[in-house]
Amino acid sequence: MSGVPISTVHYWARKDILIPSVSPERRKLWSYPDLMGLRIIYWLRHAKTGRDGQEVPASTMPMVKAVLAQLEELDLALWSEEHGPRVRVDLAGKILVTPAPHPEDASGQAVLAQSGELDVLEPFPTKQGKGPHLVHPRPMLRIVPGKLGGSPHLLHTRLESRALAALARQDVDTAKIYKLYPRFSKAAISQAIDLEAQLERNLHPVAA
């Protein structure tokens, strides 16, 4: 979900940079704020382009840890709504929380791109993969903290995308999956299967 390589995620856990808050044991489990933290670390630890076009070097680890401390102070309830506030990190490493623009207002992303800030909820591309949007990973799918453990699901339902993908991995034809869930949108089911395929590629990227 974060888009960060799984080997890097586990390395940060071993080095106590970001310890999984749900379960730090052998079967590690990360929370919703953890996903944002992973994206923030990855972004800060790579060189970036500043507002003036000049390259900004990677942030130091003490700066990264200071940003993570700020993130811990934020209330998880902020992200309980489908269009909750945006969480951004500027080039100085400061966390910014601002109201989200209206879903039909494209100006918010344009301002974001010009300012050189990271919106951790937006799709997060890396060299190894691409993490989905952490609220609406697909037009007909949602991620809501506190609902289904934060698992992606079909909009206005409790049908998880991973349940549909499990059928697809068992070679159940998509047309048959539609018939198994006649009350649900075929487009939403297809988006759920597509999302899980993307997440699987992030876990097991194919070497070029």
N, C-alpha and C positions, 0 to 999 in steps of 0.2 A: 504493500500500500504506500509506503514512503517513497519508493523509487530508488532508495539507497541500496547499493549492493549488499546482499545478506552477509557476506564475509566481513564487510566494513561494520555493519550493525553489530555483529557478534564481537568484533574487535573492540568497539567502543564499550560494549558491556563488560568485557574482560578487564579493560583498563579503567573501569569506573567513571567513564566519561558520561555515558547515559545508561543507567541500569534499568532494565525493564521493571516498571512500577507495579505491574499486576503479578508477575511471577519471575523472580530472578534465577530460579533454579534451572535444572537440566532442561525442562520444557519451558523455555522462556516465553512470557506473554507480555506484549506491549500495550499500553493504553492509548487513547486518542491523543492526549497531549504529548505522549511519547513520539507519535508519528510526526507531529509538528516539530518536536525537538530534533528528530533525526534529520529532517529537511533543513532546519536552521543550521545545524552543525555542518552538514555537507556544504551548504552554500557559503557559510563563513570561512570554511577551510579551503576554499578554492578562490583563485584570483577572479576579480570582477571588474566591470567597466563602470567608472564613475560618471556623474552627471555631465562632466566636461569632456567625456570621451577618453580620459586617461585611465590606465589600468590601476586598479586598487589591489594591493597584495593580499594574500590570504591572511585572515585574522589569526591572532595568537590563541593558543588553547586557554590561557587565563581569561581572555575576552569571551571566548565561546562559553566557558563555564559561568561567567557573569550573566550572559544572555539566558542561559538555561535556568539560572536562579530567578530571573525575572519571569520566565514562563511558568515556573512553579507557583508563583503568586497569583496567576490568573485563575479566575473561577471557571470550572468546566461548564457550568450552566450557560456561559456565554455562547456556547456552540450547540445548544439544545434545539434551536430553531433552524429551519431549512435555510433561511437567509440571515443568519446571525452576523455579527461584526467580522470584519476582516482583521486578520493578524498579520502584521508585516514586520520586517526587520530592515532597518536602513543600513547604509554602507558603514556606519560607525558602530553597528551592532546593537543599536537600541531597538527594543520591541515597541511597536506601535499598534494600538488597537483602535480601529475606526469603524463607524457604522458602514455596513455593506451598501453599495449602490443598488438601486432597483434592478431586478434581473434583466429588464429590457434596456437598461442604460449601459451602453458600451463604453462610456467615457471613463469609467473607473479603471478599466484595464489599460486604457491609453495613458492615463496619468501615471499609473504604476510603472509602465514601461519607460516613461520619460524620466521618472525620478530615481530609477536604479534601485528600487526597493524590492524585497521578496515578499510576496503574499503566499504564506505557507499552505493556504487552502487550495490554491489554484493547481492545475496539473503541473507536475514537477519532473521535467525531463533531465536525465543524466546520460552519460556515455553508455551506461549499462542497461538502461531501461527508462520507463516513464511511469511515475506514480500518478494515479488518477486524482481528480478533484476530491477533496476530503468531505464534501457535503453532497454534491450531486455528481458522482463518477460517470454517469450517463444521463441523458435527458429524462429517462423514466425510472431511474434508480436513485436511492438516497442512502446516506450514512448519517445516522442520528445517535450521538452518544447517549447511552442509557436505554436505547431500544435495540433489542436483539444483540446486546453486547457490542454495539457499534458495527455489526456486520452489515455489508451492503445488502439492500433488499429492494424489491419492487415498490414503487411509489404508492403510498396509502395502503400497504399490505404488510404482512409479516412473513412473506415468502422470500427467503434468503437466496442470493445469487449462487452461493456455493452449493445449495441443494440442487439447483437446476444443472449446474456444471457437473456435479457428481453423476447425474444421469447421462450427460453427454460423454463423460469419460468412460462410461460403461457401454459405449457405442449404441446408446439409444438414439434413434433417429430424431431429428429436431421436430419433424411433423408429429411423431408419436408423443413427444414431450408436450407439444401444444394440446394434444388430445387428453393428456393426463391432467392438464390444468386449463380446462375450457373457460373458466371464469376470468382468466388473466389475459392481458394483452399479449399477442404474439410478438409485437415489436419489443415490449418490455422483456419478455423471456429471451429473445435473441440478444438484447443488450446485456442481460445478465450473463449469458454464456460467453459473450465477447469480452466482458470485463474480467471474468475469471480466467479466460485464456491469456489476457494481458498480464494478470498477476502471476500466472504460472510461468510466463516467459521471463518476468522479472526475477523469479526465484531460480530459474534454470535457463539462463540466456544461452543461445546457440552461438558458438564461436564463429567469427566471420572467416 
